[in-house]
Structure formats: C-alpha cells, structure tokens
C-alpha cells in the first residue's frame, strides 16, 4: 500500500524568485521496492521524452519516493489542447518493443497493487503482446477469484485468440512510450499545464492511453483528444477500437474490486468482437 506525507524540503523558486508551481516536497510511501522502483523508472522515462510534464522524483528512499508537490488549478481548454499535443510527442518518443520496461527496471512493472508483466524479447505483434501480457494474466486471476463466470471468461478468451491470430484491426506501426495507467486521477493540472503522476510505463499501443483517459473521464476530454489526434495523425476508426483498449484496465479493476467491472469487461469484449 502506498501513502503520502509531506517531507522536509525547500520551497523551489524560479529564476525570477517566485515560488514555482511545486511548493513543497511529498513522500509517497511504498512498502515494497518493486512498485517504488517501477514508478521512479517510469517517471524518468516519460520525462526523457521532453513533452508532457511529469512529477519529478527528488530522491528514492527505502520507504518511498520524495516527489515535488503540484499546486493544482482548474484546467482550461487551452491547457487541455496542449496536453493532447504533448501526449502525442511523448508517445512518439517510442520504446524498444511492445512490453518494453522503462530503462533500468528489471522484472515486472506494477499497475495499482498488481504486477504488470514486461517483455524480455520482441513479441510477434502488438496483438500477441496485448493478449498474452495485458489480458490473459488478469483474465485468469479474475476467473480464479470467481469475479468472472466460465461463460464470460470464454468471451474474453475469444478476444485473446483473435488478437494472437491478427484478426482484429488497429495494429500499430511501432511501439509508443505509454504512461500505462492514464486515468484522470493521474493527470494533475498546474498553472503551466498537465503533470503526470503514478505511471505503469511501458512500450505499447498509443490508443491504449487514449482509451484509459476516456474510461473514467477527464476535464475537456474532447479538446484533449482532438488536439492529440491532429498532432499524432491517429489512424481513422480509433474510436471504435476504444473498447478493445479498455479491456486491460477493466480486467485489472475486476481483479482488484470485482463488482460491476467484470460485466463492463465482457461488454467491451463483445463490442471488440464486432469490429
């Protein structure tokens, strides 16, 4: 479990002497080194794209990460559009392969409290990677926990089979540099614009981050997506593929919380099979 607490530190100032958007440090506690190291590596990798701002890691400690605290404001339409354009640039910074971890990270990543498998060699295709590393591990866990019936799990397994066979549309040209857990709670808004936190970063399909933004909503989402798709020249039909890319987070939520998430995952799977 991760918690946060203020940590001692100076109030950083800009060159003009004014307090910056980050006014104090923050200790995000981690009780395990794996999630701590994955978060630090992911933030550094996203920052290296020099596009969307990320919350800087000031120190890695045994008990967690010392981060800069973001002074949040209400986002406007212009900030939303700039976030969309910046996210396109982050994605374009790329990754070595689908499922590639951030540099320096060994072993699995993490998404919430669950391990996030990474690849150690080039997968045959994005579809194969997505089925084997992003859907089937959580599908098995949800089925074993009784959160999905055998019949419902069969619908999701059919999606996996079609992904591996290359029978679903939307295979990307190259792996993108993904945040990987891009729901609205991981997008903070400062006076300077969007700031990303708490990634599950890896190489993947750029539409996956877009679908995650749409899953739980985001202020000015339509402006974000319009700016992104223009900057990235997103292939047509991507909106029809949103349910496919929402399968992973829905299965993660099914494993963690059960409830209605399993039903949402099955509905998304049926929409995917209709593509």
Secondary structure, DSSP 8 states (H G I E B T S, - for coil): --EEEEE-----B-TTS-B-SEEEEEEEE-SSHHHHHHHHHHHHHHHHTSSSEE--EEEEETTEEEEEEE------HHHHHHHHHHHHHHHHT--SSTT---TT--S-EEETTEEE---SS--S-HHHHIIIIIIHHHHHHHHHTTSS-HHHHHHHHHHHHHHHHT-SS---SS-EEE-S---GGGEEEETTEEEE-S---EEE-HHHHHHHHHHH--TTHHHHHHHHHHHHT--TTGGGGHHHHHHHHHHHHHHHH-TTHHHHHHHHHHHHHT-
